[in-house]
Amino acid sequence: MSTIRIKHHHGLTHEETRERVEQIASHLKGRYRGAYSWHGSALRFQRSGVSGSVVLGAGYVELRVKLGLLLVPKKGQIEALIRQHIPAAMGEQAG
């Protein structure tokens, strides 16, 4: 198993951050048929071949994604896509 770890700083309140993470998780659940649940300030998610968490901190989100064996060769591509989309997901403008 291989793990992706990303910590992203932002200027949102805790409530705004939780709302955005919830929206993303709901969208991904519908698209990829996974499951997620909140445990305090951490959202845990799981689907076949992937599991992980998003921890909400003061001014940051920390994402941990554990990839199953079949996705390990795609780790670099998956991490690049996540890093590319996090700013927009957190409501940040490009440039």
N, C-alpha and C positions, 0 to 999 in steps of 0.2 A: 504494500500500500504506500502511496505517496501523498504528501500533504502540501497544499498551497496555503500560505499565510500572508495576509495583506492587512495593514493597518492604515486607514484613511482618515485624515483630519478634516473637519468641516465646521461650519458656523451655525448649525441648527440647534434648536432646543432638544431636550430629551424626547419630548412628546412628538415634535416634528420628525425626528429621526425614527422613532418607533413606527409612526404612521407610514413613512416612506418604505421602511424595511418590510412592514406588513403588506403593503401594496405589491412590492417586488415578489415576495414569497407567494402571495396569492396568485399572481400572474404565472410564476414558474410552476406552481403546483398544477394549474390548469393545463399548461403547455407540456410538462414532462411527467405528470402523474405521480408526483412525489408527495410527501407528507411533511408537515412542520408543526411545531408547537413552541409556545413561549414558556420559559423557565426564568422568572424574574426578568432581568434585563438582557437575557440571551434567547435568541431564537435558534432552535435546533431543527435541522432538516435532514431528510433521508429519502433516497430512492435507490433503485437497483444500481449498484456501481458507484454511488456517490453519497457521502454524508458529511455533516459539518455543523458549524454554528456561526452566528453573527452576534457578537457581544457589543452592546451599546455602552460606550463610556462617555465621560464628560468631554464633548467636542471631538469624538472619534467613533468609528466603527472598526471592529477587528473581525475579520473574516477568516475562518479556517475551513478548508475543503479537503476531505479525505477522498482520494480517487481509488477506485477499485483497479484491479490488475489490467483490465481491458482499456482503461482510460489513461494509464500511466504514460504511454507514448504521446498522448495529446496534451500533457501537462503544460508545456510552454504555451501552446495555443490557447488553452482554457484560461491560464493566468493572464495572458495578454488581453483577452476579451473582457475579463472581469475588470482589470485595471482601466481599460478603455471606457467602460460603461459606468463605473462607480461615480465619477464626478456628475454626470447628468442625472443619475439616480438620486444623488444628494442635492439636486437642484442648482448645481453650479453651472455658470456660463462658460462656454469654450473660449479660449484665447486669453 
